Every structure is written in structure tokens, then in C-alpha cells.
Amino acid sequence: MLLRSYAFVHVPAELLCARITADHGKWLSPLADAAVGDGEALRVRVGPIDALPLVGKTVTLDAGEAIERNEVTVVPINWQATGSPGLFPGLEADLEVAAIGPMFTQLTLRGRYEPPLGTLGRQIDRLLLHRVTEATVRSFMRRLAESLTKTVAENRD
């Protein structure tokens, strides 16, 4: 199943890209539930947290090295559910950071996941769970945009 979600940040793309490329994934740390020591997996609570907090799930999150493609910076992102990962889909995605003005940046997450449980899981996904997954990704993108905005603002001061 394919997913795409957008978030907009009132920060220049150059500053966001500098933050993302500076520390090999630590820019995600403000979203973390637990990432105590270096080398420990970054764990993030995902889900439509505002609307349905009980539907949330903790995932391990891995961000790859940023790649510059013309005017866009692309960061590969993967997440996998902790505890019972066979019941929850993992996500393989690219986070794209692109300027859409001198002080405005668009974050785009393009990814795919495979519903668990084979044919039954795909049917359930079509009926309901795809909407939950879309809401999960939208919530993650909103929180990521807020976190990056705050982090970049703090580093400017």
C-alpha cells in the first residue's frame, strides 16, 4: 500500500536540511519515547494520537543518510513496530525536504507498507486500517514539522 503525506514548515529549507544532515538521525530525537544512549534504537509513538490515542503504537525509527537530489533533500526512513511486529505493518519511506519559498519548506513523506496477515490483512486494510495508517502518518508529519520548527528556532537564538 502506498502513502503520501505533506507538512509545511515556516523555516528556510537550507536551515532544515542543515539540521537533518548534521547529526545522522538525532534530529528525530525530540519525537522519541525512549532513546537513552548512543546506539540504542530510536523509539517513537505513532498513530492518530490526537483523535484515537489508544490506536497508537511504539515503533523503532531509523533514518538513513540524507541524499541531495537537485533542489530536494531526501532522507530514507523506516519504522517497525516494537512488540508483535507481525501484527503491525512496517513502513519504508522517503522524507523529502523542498523549498517552496525563501521562508517556507514542504516536507513530503512518500512510502509504502505491506499489511500484515496476508490476504485477510489486505482486506481489513482496504476496509478500515488504511485510513488509520494515513492518519498515523499525518500525525507523525505534523509532529515532525512542529519539532523541526522548534529545534531550528532554538538553534537560531
C-alpha positions in Angstrom: 0.0 0.0 0.0 1.3 3.4 -0.9 1.2 6.5 1.3 1.9 10.2 0.9 1.6 13.0 3.4 2.7 16.6 3.5 3.6 19.1 6.1 4.6 22.7 5.8 7.3 24.5 7.9 7.8 28.2 8.1 11.6 27.8 8.1 14.0 28.1 5.2 14.8 24.8 3.6 18.6 25.4 3.9 18.2 25.5 7.7 16.1 22.4 7.9 18.5 20.5 5.6 21.5 21.6 7.7 19.7 20.3 10.8 18.8 17.0 9.2 22.2 16.3 7.7 24.2 17.4 10.7 23.7 14.6 13.1 22.7 11.3 11.5 19.1 10.9 12.7 19.3 12.7 16.0 17.0 15.4 14.6 14.2 12.9 15.2 15.1 12.6 18.9 12.5 15.2 20.1 9.8 12.8 18.9 11.4 9.9 20.8 9.7 8.0 23.6 13.0 6.3 24.6 16.4 6.6 23.2 18.6 6.8 26.2 22.1 6.0 25.0 24.0 6.2 21.8 23.4 3.1 19.8 20.0 2.4 21.3 17.2 2.3 18.8 15.1 5.4 18.5 11.6 4.6 19.5 8.7 6.9 18.6 5.0 6.6 19.4 3.0 6.8 16.2 -0.7 6.8 15.5 -3.6 9.2 15.1 -2.6 10.3 18.6 -4.9 13.3 18.9 -8.1 11.6 17.7 -7.5 8.0 18.8 -4.8 7.8 21.4 -5.5 4.1 22.1 -4.7 3.2 18.5 -1.1 4.4 18.8 1.9 2.0 18.7 5.6 2.4 19.5 7.9 1.9 16.6 11.7 1.8 16.1 12.6 4.5 13.7 15.7 4.5 11.5 16.7 7.5 9.3 19.3 6.9 6.7 21.8 9.3 5.2 20.3 12.3 3.5 20.7 12.5 -0.3 20.7 15.7 -2.3 18.6 15.5 -5.5 18.7 18.8 -7.3 16.6 21.1 -5.2 15.3 18.4 -2.8 16.9 16.6 0.1 15.7 13.0 0.5 16.1 11.0 3.8 15.1 7.3 3.7 13.1 6.4 6.8 12.0 3.0 8.0 9.9 2.1 11.0 8.9 -1.2 12.5 6.5 -1.9 15.4 8.1 -2.9 18.7 6.4 -6.0 20.3 4.3 -8.1 17.9 5.8 -6.6 14.7 4.0 -9.3 12.7 0.7 -7.8 13.6 1.6 -4.2 12.5 3.0 -3.1 9.2 6.4 -1.6 8.9 6.9 1.5 6.8 9.6 2.2 4.2 9.5 5.8 3.1 11.4 8.8 1.8 11.2 12.1 3.6 11.6 14.9 1.0 12.6 18.4 2.1 12.0 21.1 -0.6 11.9 24.8 -0.5 8.7 26.4 -1.8 9.8 29.9 -1.0 12.6 31.7 0.8 11.0 31.1 4.3 8.7 28.2 3.6 9.5 24.5 3.3 7.5 21.4 2.3 8.1 18.1 4.0 6.7 15.2 2.0 6.7 11.6 3.1 6.3 9.0 0.3 6.2 5.5 1.4 4.8 2.0 1.3 3.8 -0.7 3.7 2.6 -4.2 3.4 -0.4 -5.1 5.6 0.2 -8.0 7.9 -1.7 -11.2 7.9 -1.7 -11.8 4.2 -4.9 -11.7 2.2 -7.1 -11.2 5.3 -4.9 -8.3 6.4 -5.1 -6.6 2.9 -8.9 -6.9 3.0 -9.1 -5.4 6.5 -6.6 -2.7 5.4 -8.9 -1.8 2.4 -11.9 -1.5 4.7 -10.5 0.4 7.6 -6.9 0.2 8.5 -5.6 2.2 5.5 -7.4 5.2 7.0 -5.8 4.6 10.4 -2.4 4.3 8.7 -2.9 7.5 6.8 -4.0 9.3 10.0 -0.9 7.9 11.7 1.4 9.3 9.0 -0.4 12.7 9.0 0.0 12.9 12.8 3.7 11.9 12.5 4.3 14.6 9.9 2.5 17.3 11.9 4.6 16.4 15.0 7.8 16.3 12.9 7.1 19.7 11.4 6.5 21.2 14.8 9.6 19.6 16.3 11.8 20.8 13.4 10.4 24.3 13.6 11.1 24.5 17.3 14.6 22.9 17.1 15.7 25.2 14.3 14.3 28.3 16.1 16.1 27.3 19.3 19.4 26.9 17.4 19.0 30.4 15.7 18.8 32.1 19.1 
